[in-house]
Amino acid sequence: MNRQRWLLVLFTGCVVGVIVAADIGWASTILRFVHSIPLGDKVCHAVFMGGICWLANRAFSSRGLVPGFKFPTRVTGIVTALVLLEELSQKWIPGRTFSYGDIAADLLGIATAVIAEWLWPKRYRA
């Protein structure tokens, strides 16, 4: 497995750990701190989901979703679908709150990752 895939696994594992900890109530102290910062929760959503998308695009080569266009890729589509499913699942998890603002922050992070990948010089790609 190449370096980009290891980074993706590590980063995604950390994000999943935060999500699970929040779902079962273990992260209340950390979440209180994040929510005490103005827009802290939204920034975390954008950074986490954008980071996963960027690393996934770096780790896996994929064709574009639209014929003739390189971006967004199928990998981006899969990441976006999983992120949206995770956000929607919060409607049914006690102690979690569904928020359109969180979805918007997730999508902003993913869009930023797509633009960064598109602008990233080819010489730095794996």
LINLINGI-V816330 format. One record per residue. N is the residue number from 1. RES is the residue in one small letter. SS is DSSP state (hx for helix, st for strand, lp for the rest). PHI is phi as a letter, one per 20 degrees, with the letter a starting at -180 (none if undefined). Layout:
BEGIN
n=N res=RES ss=SS phi=PHI
n=N res=RES ss=SS phi=PHI
END
This chain:
BEGIN
n=1 res=m ss=lp phi=none
n=2 res=n ss=lp phi=e
n=3 res=r ss=hx phi=f
n=4 res=q ss=hx phi=f
n=5 res=r ss=hx phi=f
n=6 res=w ss=hx phi=f
n=7 res=l ss=hx phi=f
n=8 res=l ss=hx phi=f
n=9 res=v ss=hx phi=f
n=10 res=l ss=hx phi=f
n=11 res=f ss=hx phi=f
n=12 res=t ss=hx phi=f
n=13 res=g ss=hx phi=f
n=14 res=c ss=hx phi=f
n=15 res=v ss=hx phi=f
n=16 res=v ss=hx phi=f
n=17 res=g ss=hx phi=g
n=18 res=v ss=hx phi=f
n=19 res=i ss=hx phi=f
n=20 res=v ss=hx phi=f
n=21 res=a ss=hx phi=f
n=22 res=a ss=hx phi=f
n=23 res=d ss=hx phi=f
n=24 res=i ss=hx phi=e
n=25 res=g ss=lp phi=n
n=26 res=w ss=lp phi=e
n=27 res=a ss=lp phi=d
n=28 res=s ss=hx phi=f
n=29 res=t ss=hx phi=f
n=30 res=i ss=hx phi=f
n=31 res=l ss=hx phi=f
n=32 res=r ss=hx phi=f
n=33 res=f ss=hx phi=f
n=34 res=v ss=hx phi=f
n=35 res=h ss=hx phi=f
n=36 res=s ss=hx phi=f
n=37 res=i ss=lp phi=e
n=38 res=p ss=lp phi=g
n=39 res=l ss=lp phi=m
n=40 res=g ss=hx phi=g
n=41 res=d ss=hx phi=f
n=42 res=k ss=hx phi=f
n=43 res=v ss=hx phi=f
n=44 res=c ss=hx phi=f
n=45 res=h ss=hx phi=g
n=46 res=a ss=hx phi=f
n=47 res=v ss=hx phi=f
n=48 res=f ss=hx phi=f
n=49 res=m ss=hx phi=f
n=50 res=g ss=hx phi=f
n=51 res=g ss=hx phi=f
n=52 res=i ss=hx phi=f
n=53 res=c ss=hx phi=f
n=54 res=w ss=hx phi=f
n=55 res=l ss=hx phi=f
n=56 res=a ss=hx phi=f
n=57 res=n ss=hx phi=f
n=58 res=r ss=hx phi=f
n=59 res=a ss=hx phi=e
n=60 res=f ss=lp phi=c
n=61 res=s ss=lp phi=e
n=62 res=s ss=lp phi=b
n=63 res=r ss=lp phi=f
n=64 res=g ss=st phi=f
n=65 res=l ss=lp phi=f
n=66 res=v ss=lp phi=d
n=67 res=p ss=lp phi=g
n=68 res=g ss=lp phi=n
n=69 res=f ss=lp phi=d
n=70 res=k ss=lp phi=f
n=71 res=f ss=lp phi=c
n=72 res=p ss=lp phi=f
n=73 res=t ss=st phi=e
n=74 res=r ss=hx phi=f
n=75 res=v ss=hx phi=f
n=76 res=t ss=hx phi=f
n=77 res=g ss=hx phi=f
n=78 res=i ss=hx phi=f
n=79 res=v ss=hx phi=f
n=80 res=t ss=hx phi=f
n=81 res=a ss=hx phi=f
n=82 res=l ss=hx phi=f
n=83 res=v ss=hx phi=f
n=84 res=l ss=hx phi=f
n=85 res=l ss=hx phi=f
n=86 res=e ss=hx phi=f
n=87 res=e ss=hx phi=f
n=88 res=l ss=hx phi=f
n=89 res=s ss=hx phi=f
n=90 res=q ss=hx phi=f
n=91 res=k ss=hx phi=f
n=92 res=w ss=hx phi=d
n=93 res=i ss=lp phi=d
n=94 res=p ss=lp phi=g
n=95 res=g ss=lp phi=n
n=96 res=r ss=lp phi=d
n=97 res=t ss=lp phi=c
n=98 res=f ss=lp phi=f
n=99 res=s ss=lp phi=b
n=100 res=y ss=hx phi=f
n=101 res=g ss=hx phi=f
n=102 res=d ss=hx phi=f
n=103 res=i ss=hx phi=f
n=104 res=a ss=hx phi=f
n=105 res=a ss=hx phi=f
n=106 res=d ss=hx phi=g
n=107 res=l ss=hx phi=f
n=108 res=l ss=hx phi=f
n=109 res=g ss=hx phi=f
n=110 res=i ss=hx phi=f
n=111 res=a ss=hx phi=f
n=112 res=t ss=hx phi=f
n=113 res=a ss=hx phi=f
n=114 res=v ss=hx phi=f
n=115 res=i ss=hx phi=f
n=116 res=a ss=hx phi=f
n=117 res=e ss=hx phi=f
n=118 res=w ss=hx phi=f
n=119 res=l ss=hx phi=e
n=120 res=w ss=lp phi=f
n=121 res=p ss=lp phi=g
n=122 res=k ss=hx phi=f
n=123 res=r ss=hx phi=f
n=124 res=y ss=hx phi=e
n=125 res=r ss=lp phi=e
n=126 res=a ss=lp phi=f
END
